[in-house]
Amino acid sequence: MNEHKGHKYIFQIVSGSILSWNAVLEGEANKVGYSLPAARKTGTTICGVVFKDGVILGADTRATEGMIVADKNCSKIHYISPNIYCCGAGTAADTEMTTQIISSNLELHALSTGRVPRVATANRMLKQMLFRYQGYIGAALVLGGVDCNGPHLYSIYPHGSTDKLPYVTMGSGSLAAMAVFEDRYKPDMEEEDAKRLVRDAIAAGIFNDLGSGSNIDLCVITKGKLDYIRPHDEANKKGVRTGDYKYKRGTTSVLTKSVTALNLEVVEETVLTMDTS
Amino acid sequence: MDTFCTVYCYAVSRSSPDICSLTRIYYDAGCDDLSFSASNGVVLATEKKQKSILYDEQSVHKVEPITKHIGMVYSGMGPDYRVLVRRARKLAQQYFLVYQEPIPTGQLVQRVASVMQEYTQSGGVRPFGVSLLIAGWDEDQPYLFQSDPSGAYFAWKATAMGKNYVNGKTFLEKRYNNDLELEDAIHTAILTLKESFEGQMTEENIEVGICNEAGFKRLTPAEVKDYLAAIA
C-alpha cells in the first residue's frame, strides 16, 4: 500500500483477452504518437456493503512497498467518528492523515452543532479536501456509517469524486471483490449473510491479487452498536515447519577415533589492561 | 465577584499610534457557579437565571463539553465564554493530531490560560470577561482547574465563583473531604448552590455537569430533577 512517489507499475493481467485488447489499443495509440498511461497499483482490497440494519466495511491487512510486503497486519479501517468509519486504499500516509484530519474536524463540528455527525458531512469534507489537492493526495476511500438518516456508504476517489452506492470496492483487488458482490449482493441482507459476503469479497482480493493479502478485518456499524472485528478471519496464518534440517547425533556412525595432543610451549606472554577508569 | 484588569488602550490613527492611558475594565459580577472534585469524578454546577420566562433555556448552555473527557463552565460574560469554548475545542483537537492522545486536562488549561493572558498584553483587544472552571479526567484521576481573565490558573479540590463565592467557599470548606463519592459530591454541590439561590431552584434554571472515567457529561433536566428531589 505504501507507494514510492514517482514509481509506476504496469498492470499485467495474465488473462489473454484483456492483454490482447490492451495491446491493440496500445498499438493504435502509438501510431498517433500517444502512449497509454501506466496504471498505478494501490495494493489493497477494501469494500463496503449496506445491509438491513447498517453498513459493513471490510479490508485486507497487507501493506506493500513495491513488490515487498512492508506490513503483514496493518489496519486499513480508520476511525472517523463513533458512528462513522473509513477504509483507505492508496498511499498509506495519505489515507492515515486525511482520515485523522477529517475525524478531528468532524469532532469539532459535532461539538459545535451538538448533534451526532452525518456520513454525508464526512463525505463532503473528504471530497473537498481531495479535490483541493487535485489528486496529489493518493487516497481512495470507502466511507461508511449510520446516522439519523440511516446507513450510508460512499466511495471517494483521489481526485475528489464520490459515489453513493449500496456496495463498493476499491484498491487493486477491487475487481476480484466486485465480482463477488455482483454475483451475490441482495438488498436488505441479514447481518450474518452480509458479513459472509464481505468476507468472501475480501478473500477474493487476497487470494487473487498480489497487492492484497494476510487477514480480513471487518467493521459492522449499526444504529445501536459498533463491532470492530480485527481480525475477522485469519486467512493466511503462518504455518509451522514440519521438517528439520538439523541432524541428530549418531546419524553418521563413527568408525574410528584418534586424538592427537598438540603440545605447545608458551613463548611470550603480554598482558594489556583495559582502562576502566 | 467583580473582576478587573488593567489594560493599555490604544488610540490608533494613521499618523501616530498613541498609547493613551491605563484603563481599568470592570466586568459585571457573573452568576454563581461552583465545582467539586470527588474521589471518582468532578461535578460542575451553575445557576442559569434567565431574565424572562420567554427564554428558550435549552438553546444556550453554560456547561459545555470540550472533549470526551473534559468539560467547562464559566462565570461572567457569555459571548466571551463562547469564544473560549471554541478555542479550547480547537486546541484539544490540535493536540490530538500531533500526539495521538487525548489532551491531558492540565495541558488544555495551560493553553487556554495562555490565550487569556495574550488578550491582556496585546493591542486593540480587551481581556476576556470570564472566569472558567475546567473539569477533566485522565490517567484514572479527576482534575479541576480555574482560569482567570488575567491568565492565572489554579487547581482546586473544590471551589465557588460568582456573586456569593465567599459563602459558597465557606460552605464547601465545611463539607469537603477527600473520600467523597461522585453521588455525594453532586448532592453537596446542589446544596451549596441552593444556599445563595434566590427563588425556587428547578431543573430548568440550574445546569450540572459531571466528569468521571466514562468521560464528561452534562446532566439532562430529567436527571437534575432526580437530584433536586433528593434535597427537597
Contacts between the chains, C-beta under 8 A, distances in Angstrom:
chain1	res1	chain2	res2	distance
A	100	B	97	6.2
A	101	B	97	7.0
A	104	B	93	4.4
A	104	B	96	6.4
A	104	B	97	5.5
A	105	B	93	7.6
A	107	B	67	8.0
A	107	B	93	6.4
A	108	B	89	5.6
A	108	B	90	6.5
A	108	B	93	5.7
A	111	B	65	6.4
A	111	B	66	7.7
A	111	B	89	5.5
A	112	B	86	7.5
A	112	B	89	7.8
